[in-house]
Amino acid sequence: MAEVLAEMKLVYRATGTAAVCEGPRMETPAEVRTLGSLGAEVVTHAFAPEVFLAKELQLCYSAVCYVVNYAETGSRHRPFAAGDLFGGLMPKSEGQRLAGTVAAMSRIVGQVAAAVATAAKTCECDKTMSHNIRAYGLSDDWRKWFPA
Ligand SMILES: [Zn+2]
């Protein structure tokens, strides 16, 4: 996936640690600082439960996301500015960059999916349930785990 993003000349990070919080409320600055101290690089309301479901179905999972705010943490990225998060308060240049990213997302996902479909498999995602398959005598095909 990283190669595709590089070829598209996008600014990206190929790996990272996400902390998933329950939305729709925004995390407090203290919560974000705590999650950051635990290793989170991104705080999101996405990725769960779909990442767990993918693992249980022995499917590969990858996320493409973009940062829309810095959680008002007073971080090195942006000083804290009360109320400077929503409501058109995002600087116009960032809003335009975000709109460009959103507009490009379908092209990004399409190119990444095409690359993944032809890439050599290097993971063992299709074996994540091997223990349970053996223990419970399940089919190797998860589609047969449930009655029709
Ligand atoms: Zn995989």
Backbone and ligand atoms as CSV (ligand in chain L), in Angstrom:
chain,resi,resn,atom,element,x,y,z
A,1,MET,N,N,0.822,-1.180,0.000
A,1,MET,CA,C,0.000,0.000,0.000
A,1,MET,C,C,0.876,1.257,0.000
A,2,ALA,N,N,1.957,1.264,0.756
A,2,ALA,CA,C,2.812,2.439,0.842
A,2,ALA,C,C,3.363,2.826,-0.526
A,3,GLU,N,N,3.691,1.812,-1.330
A,3,GLU,CA,C,4.239,2.100,-2.659
A,3,GLU,C,C,3.218,2.852,-3.510
A,4,VAL,N,N,1.968,2.473,-3.400
A,4,VAL,CA,C,0.910,3.133,-4.169
A,4,VAL,C,C,0.780,4.588,-3.723
A,5,LEU,N,N,0.785,4.812,-2.418
A,5,LEU,CA,C,0.658,6.168,-1.908
A,5,LEU,C,C,1.856,7.020,-2.318
A,6,ALA,N,N,3.043,6.410,-2.322
A,6,ALA,CA,C,4.238,7.135,-2.761
A,6,ALA,C,C,4.148,7.486,-4.243
A,7,GLU,N,N,3.703,6.523,-5.042
A,7,GLU,CA,C,3.553,6.789,-6.478
A,7,GLU,C,C,2.540,7.903,-6.735
A,8,MET,N,N,1.546,8.008,-5.861
A,8,MET,CA,C,0.532,9.059,-6.006
A,8,MET,C,C,1.015,10.390,-5.437
A,9,LYS,N,N,2.246,10.377,-4.910
A,9,LYS,CA,C,2.871,11.567,-4.332
A,9,LYS,C,C,2.040,12.143,-3.171
A,10,LEU,N,N,1.517,11.231,-2.346
A,10,LEU,CA,C,0.752,11.629,-1.173
A,10,LEU,C,C,1.655,11.643,0.044
A,11,VAL,N,N,1.361,12.510,0.974
A,11,VAL,CA,C,2.053,12.506,2.254
A,11,VAL,C,C,1.370,11.438,3.098
A,12,TYR,N,N,2.138,10.471,3.580
A,12,TYR,CA,C,1.522,9.365,4.297
A,12,TYR,C,C,2.481,8.788,5.335
A,13,ARG,N,N,1.914,7.998,6.226
A,13,ARG,CA,C,2.680,7.151,7.138
A,13,ARG,C,C,2.179,5.747,6.905
A,14,ALA,N,N,3.084,4.846,6.645
A,14,ALA,CA,C,2.707,3.479,6.286
A,14,ALA,C,C,2.259,2.657,7.486
A,15,THR,N,N,2.658,3.033,8.662
A,15,THR,CA,C,2.258,2.295,9.860
A,15,THR,C,C,1.906,3.290,10.957
A,16,GLY,N,N,1.252,2.802,11.958
A,16,GLY,CA,C,0.914,3.660,13.081
A,16,GLY,C,C,0.048,2.915,14.067
A,17,THR,N,N,-0.131,3.511,15.212
A,17,THR,CA,C,-0.963,2.921,16.240
A,17,THR,C,C,-2.165,3.823,16.469
A,18,ALA,N,N,-3.337,3.237,16.322
A,18,ALA,CA,C,-4.571,3.990,16.491
A,18,ALA,C,C,-5.250,3.593,17.780
A,19,ALA,N,N,-5.739,4.569,18.511
A,19,ALA,CA,C,-6.605,4.329,19.663
A,19,ALA,C,C,-8.018,4.627,19.200
A,20,VAL,N,N,-8.908,3.689,19.432
A,20,VAL,CA,C,-10.293,3.840,18.983
A,20,VAL,C,C,-11.155,4.229,20.171
A,21,CYS,N,N,-11.827,5.341,20.027
A,21,CYS,CA,C,-12.745,5.815,21.059
A,21,CYS,C,C,-14.159,5.799,20.512
A,22,GLU,N,N,-15.098,5.758,21.415
A,22,GLU,CA,C,-16.487,5.737,20.998
A,22,GLU,C,C,-16.972,7.158,20.759
A,23,GLY,N,N,-17.450,7.425,19.569
A,23,GLY,CA,C,-18.005,8.723,19.230
A,23,GLY,C,C,-19.469,8.766,19.569
A,24,PRO,N,N,-20.155,9.806,19.227
A,24,PRO,CA,C,-19.659,10.884,18.382
A,24,PRO,C,C,-18.990,12.021,19.149
A,25,ARG,N,N,-18.937,11.955,20.445
A,25,ARG,CA,C,-18.304,13.077,21.146
A,25,ARG,C,C,-16.808,13.097,20.875
A,26,MET,N,N,-16.227,14.256,20.989
A,26,MET,CA,C,-14.783,14.362,20.799
A,26,MET,C,C,-14.091,14.059,22.124
A,27,GLU,N,N,-12.898,13.519,22.036
A,27,GLU,CA,C,-12.121,13.213,23.217
A,27,GLU,C,C,-11.671,14.532,23.856
A,28,THR,N,N,-11.498,14.457,25.165
A,28,THR,CA,C,-10.979,15.633,25.845
A,28,THR,C,C,-9.474,15.699,25.611
A,29,PRO,N,N,-8.890,16.892,25.766
A,29,PRO,CA,C,-7.416,16.974,25.648
A,29,PRO,C,C,-6.705,16.012,26.598
A,30,ALA,N,N,-7.235,15.819,27.810
A,30,ALA,CA,C,-6.594,14.896,28.763
A,30,ALA,C,C,-6.655,13.463,28.238
A,31,GLU,N,N,-7.770,13.089,27.650
A,31,GLU,CA,C,-7.882,11.734,27.093
A,31,GLU,C,C,-6.881,11.544,25.951
A,32,VAL,N,N,-6.757,12.524,25.113
A,32,VAL,CA,C,-5.830,12.411,23.984
A,32,VAL,C,C,-4.394,12.341,24.492
A,33,ARG,N,N,-4.068,13.158,25.478
A,33,ARG,CA,C,-2.713,13.084,26.042
A,33,ARG,C,C,-2.457,11.707,26.642
A,34,THR,N,N,-3.431,11.163,27.355
A,34,THR,CA,C,-3.282,9.831,27.961
A,34,THR,C,C,-3.077,8.772,26.887
A,35,LEU,N,N,-3.908,8.800,25.847
A,35,LEU,CA,C,-3.775,7.815,24.771
A,35,LEU,C,C,-2.426,7.957,24.079
A,36,GLY,N,N,-2.003,9.200,23.890
A,36,GLY,CA,C,-0.685,9.425,23.289
A,36,GLY,C,C,0.434,8.872,24.156
A,37,SER,N,N,0.307,9.023,25.464
A,37,SER,CA,C,1.350,8.502,26.360
A,37,SER,C,C,1.391,6.980,26.344
A,38,LEU,N,N,0.289,6.367,25.918
A,38,LEU,CA,C,0.227,4.900,25.823
A,38,LEU,C,C,0.662,4.397,24.446
A,39,GLY,N,N,1.033,5.322,23.565
A,39,GLY,CA,C,1.539,4.905,22.263
A,39,GLY,C,C,0.645,5.214,21.076
A,40,ALA,N,N,-0.523,5.762,21.314
A,40,ALA,CA,C,-1.415,6.084,20.195
A,40,ALA,C,C,-0.836,7.240,19.379
A,41,GLU,N,N,-0.894,7.074,18.076
A,41,GLU,CA,C,-0.451,8.138,17.190
A,41,GLU,C,C,-1.638,8.821,16.518
A,42,VAL,N,N,-2.747,8.101,16.481
A,42,VAL,CA,C,-3.991,8.618,15.930
A,42,VAL,C,C,-5.109,8.196,16.870
A,43,VAL,N,N,-6.032,9.094,17.131
A,43,VAL,CA,C,-7.238,8.766,17.885
A,43,VAL,C,C,-8.388,8.854,16.901
A,44,THR,N,N,-9.193,7.799,16.885
A,44,THR,CA,C,-10.226,7.711,15.866
A,44,THR,C,C,-11.499,7.113,16.421
A,45,HIS,N,N,-12.575,7.302,15.685
A,45,HIS,CA,C,-13.837,6.628,15.993
A,45,HIS,C,C,-14.060,5.494,14.994
A,46,ALA,N,N,-13.103,5.231,14.144
A,46,ALA,CA,C,-13.220,4.222,13.092
A,46,ALA,C,C,-12.394,2.986,13.456
A,47,PHE,N,N,-12.419,2.022,12.575
A,47,PHE,CA,C,-11.621,0.775,12.632
A,47,PHE,C,C,-12.204,-0.318,13.511
A,48,ALA,N,N,-13.072,0.007,14.430
A,48,ALA,CA,C,-13.656,-1.021,15.287
A,48,ALA,C,C,-15.174,-0.937,15.178
A,49,PRO,N,N,-15.830,-2.027,15.065
A,49,PRO,CA,C,-15.344,-3.391,15.255
A,49,PRO,C,C,-14.852,-4.063,13.977
A,50,GLU,N,N,-14.810,-3.362,12.852
A,50,GLU,CA,C,-14.499,-4.036,11.590
A,50,GLU,C,C,-13.136,-4.718,11.572
A,51,VAL,N,N,-12.151,-4.162,12.254
A,51,VAL,CA,C,-10.845,-4.814,12.251
A,51,VAL,C,C,-10.910,-6.158,12.983
A,52,PHE,N,N,-11.698,-6.223,14.045
A,52,PHE,CA,C,-11.836,-7.487,14.782
A,52,PHE,C,C,-12.626,-8.512,13.968
A,53,LEU,N,N,-13.667,-8.032,13.295
A,53,LEU,CA,C,-14.459,-8.922,12.449
A,53,LEU,C,C,-13.595,-9.474,11.311
A,54,ALA,N,N,-12.789,-8.629,10.694
A,54,ALA,CA,C,-11.908,-9.094,9.619
A,54,ALA,C,C,-10.963,-10.174,10.131
A,55,LYS,N,N,-10.424,-9.954,11.318
A,55,LYS,CA,C,-9.511,-10.952,11.881
A,55,LYS,C,C,-10.234,-12.272,12.127
A,56,GLU,N,N,-11.449,-12.194,12.648
A,56,GLU,CA,C,-12.215,-13.418,12.905
A,56,GLU,C,C,-12.597,-14.140,11.616
A,57,LEU,N,N,-12.707,-13.398,10.523
A,57,LEU,CA,C,-13.018,-14.012,9.229
A,57,LEU,C,C,-11.748,-14.311,8.438
A,58,GLN,N,N,-10.616,-14.128,9.086
A,58,GLN,CA,C,-9.301,-14.433,8.506
A,58,GLN,C,C,-9.031,-13.616,7.246
A,59,LEU,N,N,-9.482,-12.375,7.282
A,59,LEU,CA,C,-9.288,-11.475,6.149
A,59,LEU,C,C,-8.196,-10.469,6.486
A,60,CYS,N,N,-7.473,-10.032,5.475
A,60,CYS,CA,C,-6.525,-8.942,5.652
A,60,CYS,C,C,-7.314,-7.662,5.910
A,61,TYR,N,N,-6.729,-6.760,6.661
A,61,TYR,CA,C,-7.379,-5.488,6.938
A,61,TYR,C,C,-6.325,-4.404,6.904
A,62,SER,N,N,-6.644,-3.343,6.246
A,62,SER,CA,C,-5.784,-2.179,6.244
A,62,SER,C,C,-6.674,-0.951,6.214
A,63,ALA,N,N,-6.244,0.090,6.815
A,63,ALA,CA,C,-7.036,1.318,6.857
A,63,ALA,C,C,-6.300,2.438,6.133
A,64,VAL,N,N,-7.050,3.215,5.441
A,64,VAL,CA,C,-6.531,4.456,4.873
A,64,VAL,C,C,-7.328,5.561,5.540
A,65,CYS,N,N,-6.647,6.426,6.228
A,65,CYS,CA,C,-7.352,7.502,6.903
A,65,CYS,C,C,-6.576,8.800,6.754
A,66,TYR,N,N,-7.222,9.864,7.071
A,66,TYR,CA,C,-6.555,11.158,7.049
A,66,TYR,C,C,-6.883,11.893,8.345
A,67,VAL,N,N,-5.994,12.741,8.746
A,67,VAL,CA,C,-6.152,13.485,9.989
A,67,VAL,C,C,-6.968,14.743,9.696
A,68,VAL,N,N,-8.027,14.928,10.466
A,68,VAL,CA,C,-8.855,16.110,10.254
A,68,VAL,C,C,-8.694,17.155,11.351
A,69,ASN,N,N,-8.131,16.736,12.466
A,69,ASN,CA,C,-7.871,17.741,13.499
A,69,ASN,C,C,-6.807,17.198,14.442
A,70,TYR,N,N,-6.321,18.060,15.295
A,70,TYR,CA,C,-5.280,17.666,16.228
A,70,TYR,C,C,-5.804,17.592,17.650
A,71,ALA,N,N,-7.129,17.406,17.774
A,71,ALA,CA,C,-7.766,17.109,19.056
A,71,ALA,C,C,-7.534,18.180,20.115
A,72,GLU,N,N,-7.186,19.345,19.689
A,72,GLU,CA,C,-7.020,20.470,20.611
A,72,GLU,C,C,-6.144,20.108,21.806
A,73,THR,N,N,-5.082,19.419,21.535
A,73,THR,CA,C,-4.232,18.950,22.624
A,73,THR,C,C,-3.211,19.976,23.055
A,74,GLY,N,N,-3.066,21.016,22.314
A,74,GLY,CA,C,-1.980,21.925,22.619
A,74,GLY,C,C,-0.664,21.289,22.237
A,75,SER,N,N,-0.716,20.373,21.271
A,75,SER,CA,C,0.482,19.651,20.871
A,75,SER,C,C,1.425,20.542,20.081
A,76,ARG,N,N,2.516,19.944,19.673
A,76,ARG,CA,C,3.477,20.687,18.859
A,76,ARG,C,C,2.906,21.006,17.489
A,77,HIS,N,N,1.826,20.307,17.110
A,77,HIS,CA,C,1.243,20.545,15.798
A,77,HIS,C,C,0.477,21.861,15.754
A,78,ARG,N,N,-0.204,22.168,16.817
A,78,ARG,CA,C,-1.037,23.364,16.816
A,78,ARG,C,C,-1.323,23.768,18.255
A,79,PRO,N,N,-1.160,24.997,18.595
A,79,PRO,CA,C,-1.493,25.406,19.965
A,79,PRO,C,C,-2.984,25.312,20.208
A,80,PHE,N,N,-3.326,25.078,21.451
A,80,PHE,CA,C,-4.734,24.969,21.812
A,80,PHE,C,C,-5.464,26.269,21.515
A,81,ALA,N,N,-6.587,26.155,20.859
A,81,ALA,CA,C,-7.431,27.314,20.588
A,81,ALA,C,C,-8.867,26.890,20.845
A,82,ALA,N,N,-9.405,27.286,21.943
A,82,ALA,CA,C,-10.772,26.880,22.320
A,82,ALA,C,C,-11.750,27.188,21.200
A,83,GLY,N,N,-12.552,26.178,20.865
A,83,GLY,CA,C,-13.592,26.355,19.856
A,83,GLY,C,C,-13.094,26.395,18.437
A,84,ASP,N,N,-11.836,26.094,18.208
A,84,ASP,CA,C,-11.272,26.195,16.859
A,84,ASP,C,C,-11.223,24.826,16.193
A,85,LEU,N,N,-12.330,24.087,16.283
A,85,LEU,CA,C,-12.317,22.740,15.746
A,85,LEU,C,C,-13.356,22.565,14.649
A,86,PHE,N,N,-14.587,22.918,14.922
A,86,PHE,CA,C,-15.665,22.717,13.955
A,86,PHE,C,C,-16.323,24.055,13.621
A,87,GLY,N,N,-17.353,23.968,12.839
A,87,GLY,CA,C,-18.141,25.149,12.554
A,87,GLY,C,C,-17.469,26.107,11.596
A,88,GLY,N,N,-16.730,25.569,10.652
A,88,GLY,CA,C,-16.081,26.431,9.677
A,88,GLY,C,C,-14.888,27.172,10.238
A,89,LEU,N,N,-14.443,26.745,11.413
A,89,LEU,CA,C,-13.314,27.429,12.030
A,89,LEU,C,C,-11.976,26.858,11.591
A,90,MET,N,N,-12.020,25.794,10.803
A,90,MET,CA,C,-10.779,25.248,10.274
A,90,MET,C,C,-10.192,26.261,9.291
A,91,PRO,N,N,-8.893,26.511,9.368
A,91,PRO,CA,C,-8.300,27.442,8.406
A,91,PRO,C,C,-8.632,27.026,6.968
A,92,LYS,N,N,-8.866,28.006,6.123
A,92,LYS,CA,C,-9.314,27.723,4.764
A,92,LYS,C,C,-8.328,26.810,4.031
A,93,SER,N,N,-7.042,27.012,4.216
A,93,SER,CA,C,-6.054,26.179,3.512
A,93,SER,C,C,-6.185,24.714,3.913
A,94,GLU,N,N,-6.438,24.460,5.212
A,94,GLU,CA,C,-6.614,23.080,5.659
A,94,GLU,C,C,-7.923,22.512,5.141
A,95,GLY,N,N,-8.937,23.314,5.111
A,95,GLY,CA,C,-10.220,22.866,4.572
A,95,GLY,C,C,-10.098,22.484,3.107
A,96,GLN,N,N,-9.339,23.255,2.356
A,96,GLN,CA,C,-9.144,22.933,0.940
A,96,GLN,C,C,-8.332,21.650,0.786
A,97,ARG,N,N,-7.317,21.500,1.632
A,97,ARG,CA,C,-6.502,20.277,1.559
A,97,ARG,C,C,-7.345,19.059,1.911
A,98,LEU,N,N,-8.184,19.201,2.930
A,98,LEU,CA,C,-9.065,18.102,3.315
A,98,LEU,C,C,-10.036,17.772,2.185
A,99,ALA,N,N,-10.606,18.781,1.566
A,99,ALA,CA,C,-11.548,18.541,0.464
A,99,ALA,C,C,-10.847,17.803,-0.682
A,100,GLY,N,N,-9.594,18.160,-0.940
A,100,GLY,CA,C,-8.831,17.470,-1.983
A,100,GLY,C,C,-8.593,16.012,-1.633
A,101,THR,N,N,-8.305,15.765,-0.367
A,101,THR,CA,C,-8.077,14.388,0.081
A,101,THR,C,C,-9.361,13.581,-0.023
A,102,VAL,N,N,-10.443,14.129,0.424
A,102,VAL,CA,C,-11.733,13.429,0.349
A,102,VAL,C,C,-12.073,13.140,-1.111
A,103,ALA,N,N,-11.853,14.122,-1.969
A,103,ALA,CA,C,-12.159,13.927,-3.388
A,103,ALA,C,C,-11.293,12.842,-4.004
A,104,ALA,N,N,-10.072,12.685,-3.510
A,104,ALA,CA,C,-9.143,11.697,-4.068
A,104,ALA,C,C,-9.308,10.320,-3.436
A,105,MET,N,N,-10.103,10.194,-2.380
A,105,MET,CA,C,-10.166,8.946,-1.621
A,105,MET,C,C,-10.598,7.753,-2.479
A,106,SER,N,N,-11.574,7.929,-3.337
A,106,SER,CA,C,-12.010,6.775,-4.135
A,106,SER,C,C,-10.892,6.335,-5.079
A,107,ARG,N,N,-10.135,7.274,-5.609
A,107,ARG,CA,C,-9.004,6.925,-6.472
A,107,ARG,C,C,-7.909,6.229,-5.645
A,108,ILE,N,N,-7.666,6.726,-4.437
A,108,ILE,CA,C,-6.659,6.121,-3.552
A,108,ILE,C,C,-7.056,4.684,-3.223
A,109,VAL,N,N,-8.276,4.489,-2.796
A,109,VAL,CA,C,-8.745,3.152,-2.413
A,109,VAL,C,C,-8.710,2.219,-3.618
A,110,GLY,N,N,-9.125,2.704,-4.784
A,110,GLY,CA,C,-9.110,1.875,-5.987
A,110,GLY,C,C,-7.709,1.424,-6.358
A,111,GLN,N,N,-6.755,2.340,-6.292
A,111,GLN,CA,C,-5.384,1.971,-6.654
A,111,GLN,C,C,-4.755,1.056,-5.612
A,112,VAL,N,N,-5.047,1.303,-4.346
A,112,VAL,CA,C,-4.521,0.423,-3.293
A,112,VAL,C,C,-5.127,-0.969,-3.433
A,113,ALA,N,N,-6.427,-1.042,-3.649
A,113,ALA,CA,C,-7.079,-2.347,-3.800
A,113,ALA,C,C,-6.513,-3.106,-4.994
A,114,ALA,N,N,-6.269,-2.426,-6.093
A,114,ALA,CA,C,-5.702,-3.085,-7.270
A,114,ALA,C,C,-4.304,-3.613,-6.965
A,115,ALA,N,N,-3.519,-2.838,-6.230
A,115,ALA,CA,C,-2.155,-3.270,-5.891
A,115,ALA,C,C,-2.192,-4.461,-4.936
A,116,VAL,N,N,-3.073,-4.413,-3.954
A,116,VAL,CA,C,-3.181,-5.504,-2.980
A,116,VAL,C,C,-3.619,-6.797,-3.672
A,117,ALA,N,N,-4.527,-6.672,-4.634
A,117,ALA,CA,C,-5.058,-7.866,-5.321
A,117,ALA,C,C,-3.982,-8.622,-6.086
A,118,THR,N,N,-2.952,-7.933,-6.518
A,118,THR,CA,C,-1.906,-8.589,-7.314
A,118,THR,C,C,-0.606,-8.782,-6.532
A,119,ALA,N,N,-0.552,-8.278,-5.314
A,119,ALA,CA,C,0.688,-8.370,-4.535
A,119,ALA,C,C,0.885,-9.782,-3.985
A,120,ALA,N,N,2.146,-10.133,-3.826
A,120,ALA,CA,C,2.464,-11.417,-3.194
A,120,ALA,C,C,2.013,-11.367,-1.743
A,121,LYS,N,N,1.404,-12.438,-1.292
A,121,LYS,CA,C,0.889,-12.497,0.074
A,121,LYS,C,C,2.043,-12.731,1.045
A,122,THR,N,N,2.177,-11.867,2.013
A,122,THR,CA,C,3.273,-12.000,2.978
A,122,THR,C,C,2.770,-12.126,4.412
A,123,CYS,N,N,1.467,-12.172,4.586
A,123,CYS,CA,C,0.921,-12.232,5.938
A,123,CYS,C,C,0.300,-13.612,6.210
A,124,GLU,N,N,-0.164,-13.774,7.420
A,124,GLU,CA,C,-0.841,-15.015,7.798
A,124,GLU,C,C,-2.241,-14.729,8.314
A,125,CYS,N,N,-2.855,-13.701,7.737
A,125,CYS,CA,C,-4.219,-13.334,8.157
A,125,CYS,C,C,-5.194,-14.480,7.944
A,126,ASP,N,N,-4.943,-15.314,6.957
A,126,ASP,CA,C,-5.878,-16.413,6.685
A,126,ASP,C,C,-5.721,-17.565,7.668
A,127,LYS,N,N,-4.920,-17.363,8.698
A,127,LYS,CA,C,-4.727,-18.404,9.706
A,127,LYS,C,C,-5.062,-17.928,11.119
A,128,THR,N,N,-5.671,-16.752,11.234
A,128,THR,CA,C,-5.897,-16.203,12.572
A,128,THR,C,C,-6.851,-17.030,13.419
A,129,MET,N,N,-7.702,-17.808,12.781
A,129,MET,CA,C,-8.664,-18.620,13.534
A,129,MET,C,C,-8.290,-20.104,13.519
A,130,SER,N,N,-7.090,-20.425,13.116
A,130,SER,CA,C,-6.679,-21.831,13.005
A,130,SER,C,C,-6.915,-22.601,14.290
A,131,HIS,N,N,-6.572,-22.003,15.401
A,131,HIS,CA,C,-6.750,-22.691,16.682
A,131,HIS,C,C,-8.220,-23.048,16.897
A,132,ASN,N,N,-9.113,-22.082,16.670
A,132,ASN,CA,C,-10.549,-22.330,16.874
A,132,ASN,C,C,-11.099,-23.302,15.837
A,133,ILE,N,N,-10.601,-23.231,14.611
A,133,ILE,CA,C,-11.059,-24.159,13.568
A,133,ILE,C,C,-10.748,-25.595,13.980
A,134,ARG,N,N,-9.542,-25.788,14.498
A,134,ARG,CA,C,-9.161,-27.130,14.953
A,134,ARG,C,C,-9.957,-27.526,16.192
A,135,ALA,N,N,-10.030,-26.621,17.148
A,135,ALA,CA,C,-10.677,-26.936,18.426
A,135,ALA,C,C,-12.158,-27.261,18.283
A,136,TYR,N,N,-12.826,-26.599,17.348
A,136,TYR,CA,C,-14.274,-26.779,17.226
A,136,TYR,C,C,-14.668,-27.515,15.956
A,137,GLY,N,N,-13.692,-28.042,15.222
A,137,GLY,CA,C,-13.991,-28.808,14.023
A,137,GLY,C,C,-14.709,-27.993,12.954
A,138,LEU,N,N,-14.351,-26.745,12.809
A,138,LEU,CA,C,-14.988,-25.862,11.828
A,138,LEU,C,C,-14.369,-26.052,10.443
A,139,SER,N,N,-15.132,-25.666,9.436
A,139,SER,CA,C,-14.618,-25.661,8.074
A,139,SER,C,C,-13.524,-24.592,7.958
A,140,ASP,N,N,-12.617,-24.772,7.042
A,140,ASP,CA,C,-11.615,-23.743,6.780
A,140,ASP,C,C,-12.244,-22.504,6.159
A,141,ASP,N,N,-13.416,-22.656,5.575
A,141,ASP,CA,C,-14.131,-21.539,4.937
A,141,ASP,C,C,-15.149,-20.975,5.927
A,142,TRP,N,N,-14.943,-19.765,6.397
A,142,TRP,CA,C,-15.837,-19.182,7.401
A,142,TRP,C,C,-17.269,-19.077,6.900
A,143,ARG,N,N,-17.472,-19.073,5.605
A,143,ARG,CA,C,-18.840,-18.968,5.072
A,143,ARG,C,C,-19.678,-20.186,5.454
A,144,LYS,N,N,-19.006,-21.249,5.861
A,144,LYS,CA,C,-19.716,-22.474,6.232
A,144,LYS,C,C,-19.852,-22.611,7.749
A,145,TRP,N,N,-19.449,-21.592,8.498
A,145,TRP,CA,C,-19.533,-21.674,9.949
A,145,TRP,C,C,-20.947,-21.499,10.467
A,146,PHE,N,N,-21.790,-20.881,9.654
A,146,PHE,CA,C,-23.151,-20.563,10.118
A,146,PHE,C,C,-24.151,-21.289,9.239
A,147,PRO,N,N,-25.256,-21.752,9.827
A,147,PRO,CA,C,-26.253,-22.429,9.000
A,147,PRO,C,C,-26.871,-21.470,7.992
A,148,ALA,N,N,-27.208,-22.002,6.805
A,148,ALA,CA,C,-27.776,-21.154,5.742
A,148,ALA,C,C,-29.206,-20.800,6.051
L,1,ZN,ZN,ZN,-3.054,-10.070,5.728
